[in-house]
Amino acid sequence: MLKIIKGGNHGILLPQLGIGLDYRGKQAEYVFVSHGHADHIPWSSNAEAVYATQPTKKFMKLRGAKYEVQELPFKQSIKTENARITFYPAGHILGSAMTFVESDFGNLLYTGDYRTPPSPATEGFELPDAQIDSFITEATFSLPVYRWADYEELKAEITGFAKSALDEGYTPVFLAYNLGKAQEIMHLVKDLNHPVQIHGAGFKLCDVYEEEGIDLGNYETYDRETCEGKILICPSSAINNGFASNVRKKRIAYCSGWAAMESRRSQLTVDKLIPISDHLDFFELISLCEQLQPKMTYITHTPNPDVVKHYLDQRNIPSQFLDMEGEQDD
């Protein structure tokens, strides 16, 4: 049986294999990084080797990781002394990978963060063709209230908000996380052929998307003096710190899975809530577990594991909670 140990507040350790997954501790010889969000990057590492996809490696370097990272392309396996490891596209953000570990102790699929159906600004989503023994899944949106519209509806809602604001003389502002969600929105509004300005921290990450063939349209870094009348994208924190504060006529949309909760409107003082997430929704999670039929499902990154477990119990899918913390990057 494959032993799975929570690696502090972040990451997974497989001690029999010397393998860490998004792991920051000192007990792994090999570490595999699922994607470039801050709560999954080990900021220091004593491992013999750290592996990531090419985009994730670039994001890690841009965000401050100082150690050597080796590239592991999707569906190209490497072998260690005790295991075979393969990355599969996770559909969360560009470069995001699920890690499939095969060993004499059984196999394991670690999702990191993932989205199915995938974000259109990613490499897609693909599962290994194997019966899964241990399945480690995030459950960020672990209540039935979280059900996403399809991407055609979301694109229409996002582009419609931008167009109506511009037509009425307002500057549209989308509140979105700097890595992943911001570029997803840029990709969705590109067909409007209207100039976009993105928060500086997000702007420096956009080159990686362009290098990987993701079209982000006509964009530039945020400039306070010229931002009025452009489509603006920034994280929620920036709007409280002076972003576009000189623009009197603006309309603000909060873009997140958390936008499914109406209370966010008053908390953030926004004009529109758009529930668009780079995580899968509750029903997609349950459906995927039904499809995989893993021998054991480990539920992580959720305030409500009992709800997910209840639904999986009804379907005779064994599960348990693996207590891990994560930032609300959605």
Backbone hydrogen bonds, N-H to C=O, Kabsch-Sander energy under -0.5 kcal/mol:
donor,donor_aa,acceptor,acceptor_aa,energy
2,L,105,F,-0.7
5,I,13,L,-2.5
7,G,11,G,-2.7
8,G,6,K,-1.4
10,H,7,G,-1.1
12,I,21,L,-2.3
13,L,5,I,-3.0
14,L,19,I,-3.2
17,L,14,L,-1.4
18,G,14,L,-1.0
19,I,14,L,-1.6
20,G,30,Y,-3.1
21,L,12,I,-2.9
22,D,20,G,-0.5
22,D,32,F,-2.3
24,R,10,H,-0.6
29,E,18,G,-1.7
30,Y,18,G,-2.2
31,V,49,A,-2.3
32,F,20,G,-2.4
33,V,51,Y,-2.8
34,S,32,F,-0.5
40,H,37,H,-2.1
41,I,37,H,-0.8
41,I,38,A,-0.5
43,W,41,I,-0.6
46,N,25,G,-0.5
48,E,29,E,-1.4
49,A,29,E,-1.7
51,Y,31,V,-2.9
52,A,70,Q,-2.1
57,K,53,T,-2.6
58,K,54,Q,-2.0
59,F,55,P,-2.6
60,M,56,T,-2.7
61,K,57,K,-2.0
62,L,58,K,-2.5
63,R,59,F,-1.9
64,G,61,K,-1.1
65,A,60,M,-2.9
70,Q,50,V,-3.4
72,L,52,A,-2.3
75,K,87,F,-3.0
76,Q,73,P,-1.5
77,S,75,K,-0.6
78,I,85,I,-2.1
80,T,83,A,-2.7
84,R,102,E,-2.3
85,I,78,I,-2.8
86,T,100,F,-2.2
88,Y,98,M,-2.3
90,A,96,S,-2.1
91,G,124,G,-0.9
96,S,93,I,-2.2
97,A,34,S,-2.4
98,M,88,Y,-3.2
99,T,110,Y,-2.7
100,F,86,T,-3.1
100,F,98,M,-0.6
101,V,99,T,-0.6
101,V,108,L,-2.9
102,E,84,R,-2.8
103,S,106,G,-0.6
104,D,82,N,-0.5
106,G,103,S,-1.5
108,L,101,V,-2.2
109,L,134,S,-2.8
110,Y,99,T,-2.8
110,Y,108,L,-0.5
111,T,109,L,-0.6
111,T,136,I,-2.4
115,R,90,A,-2.6
119,S,91,G,-2.2
122,T,119,S,-0.9
126,E,89,P,-2.1
130,A,128,P,-1.6
132,I,292,L,-0.5
134,S,107,N,-1.5
135,F,296,M,-2.6
136,I,109,L,-2.8
136,I,134,S,-0.5
137,T,135,F,-0.7
137,T,298,Y,-2.6
139,A,300,T,-1.9
142,S,140,T,-0.9
146,Y,143,L,-2.1
147,R,145,V,-1.0
154,L,150,D,-2.2
155,K,151,Y,-2.8
156,A,152,E,-2.0
157,E,153,E,-2.2
158,I,154,L,-2.6
159,T,155,K,-2.9
160,G,156,A,-2.0
161,F,157,E,-1.9
162,A,158,I,-2.1
163,K,159,T,-2.7
164,S,160,G,-2.5
165,A,161,F,-1.9
166,L,162,A,-2.4
167,D,163,K,-2.8
168,E,164,S,-1.3
169,G,166,L,-1.6
170,Y,165,A,-3.2
171,T,249,K,-2.1
173,V,251,R,-2.9
174,F,232,L,-3.1
175,L,173,V,-0.5
175,L,253,A,-3.2
176,A,174,F,-0.7
176,A,234,C,-2.5
180,G,178,N,-0.6
181,K,179,L,-0.8
182,A,177,Y,-2.0
184,E,180,G,-1.9
185,I,181,K,-2.3
186,M,182,A,-2.2
187,H,183,Q,-2.4
188,L,184,E,-1.8
189,V,185,I,-2.1
190,K,186,M,-0.8
192,L,189,V,-2.0
193,N,190,K,-1.8
196,V,218,N,-2.2
197,Q,231,I,-2.8
198,I,220,E,-2.1
199,H,233,I,-2.4
202,G,199,H,-0.9
203,F,199,H,-2.3
204,K,200,G,-1.6
205,L,202,G,-1.2
206,C,202,G,-0.6
206,C,203,F,-1.3
207,D,203,F,-0.5
208,V,205,L,-0.8
209,Y,205,L,-0.8
210,E,206,C,-2.2
211,E,207,D,-2.8
212,E,208,V,-1.3
213,G,210,E,-1.7
214,I,209,Y,-2.7
215,D,213,G,-0.6
216,L,214,I,-0.5
219,Y,217,G,-0.9
220,E,196,V,-1.9
222,Y,198,I,-2.3
226,T,223,D,-1.2
227,C,223,D,-1.1
230,K,227,C,-2.2
231,I,195,P,-2.4
232,L,172,P,-2.7
232,L,230,K,-0.6
233,I,197,Q,-1.9
234,C,174,F,-2.2
238,A,235,P,-1.0
239,I,235,P,-0.9
240,N,236,S,-0.7
240,N,237,S,-0.7
241,N,238,A,-1.6
242,G,239,I,-0.5
243,F,238,A,-2.0
245,S,242,G,-2.0
247,V,244,A,-1.6
248,R,246,N,-0.8
250,K,248,R,-1.0
251,R,171,T,-2.0
253,A,173,V,-3.0
254,Y,272,K,-2.7
255,C,175,L,-2.2
255,C,253,A,-0.6
256,S,254,Y,-0.7
256,S,274,I,-1.6
259,A,256,S,-1.3
260,A,257,G,-1.7
261,M,258,W,-1.9
262,E,260,A,-0.7
264,R,261,M,-2.1
265,R,262,E,-1.7
266,S,262,E,-0.5
267,Q,263,S,-1.7
268,L,264,R,-2.1
269,T,265,R,-1.5
270,V,265,R,-1.2
271,D,252,I,-2.2
272,K,252,I,-1.7
274,I,254,Y,-2.9
274,I,272,K,-0.5
276,I,274,I,-1.8
280,L,114,Y,-1.3
282,F,146,Y,-1.5
283,F,146,Y,-0.6
285,L,281,D,-2.1
286,I,282,F,-2.1
287,S,283,F,-2.4
288,L,284,E,-2.3
289,C,285,L,-2.1
290,E,286,I,-2.0
291,Q,287,S,-2.1
292,L,288,L,-2.6
293,Q,289,C,-2.6
295,K,132,I,-1.3
296,M,133,D,-1.8
297,T,318,P,-1.9
298,Y,135,F,-3.5
298,Y,296,M,-0.5
299,I,297,T,-0.6
299,I,320,Q,-2.7
300,T,137,T,-2.5
307,V,304,N,-0.8
308,V,304,N,-1.2
309,K,305,P,-2.9
310,H,306,D,-2.2
311,Y,307,V,-2.0
312,L,308,V,-2.4
313,D,309,K,-3.0
314,Q,310,H,-1.8
315,R,311,Y,-0.6
315,R,312,L,-0.8
316,N,313,D,-1.9
317,I,312,L,-2.5
320,Q,297,T,-2.2
322,L,299,I,-3.0
323,D,321,F,-0.6
324,M,322,L,-0.6
325,E,9,N,-1.6
329,D,327,E,-2.1
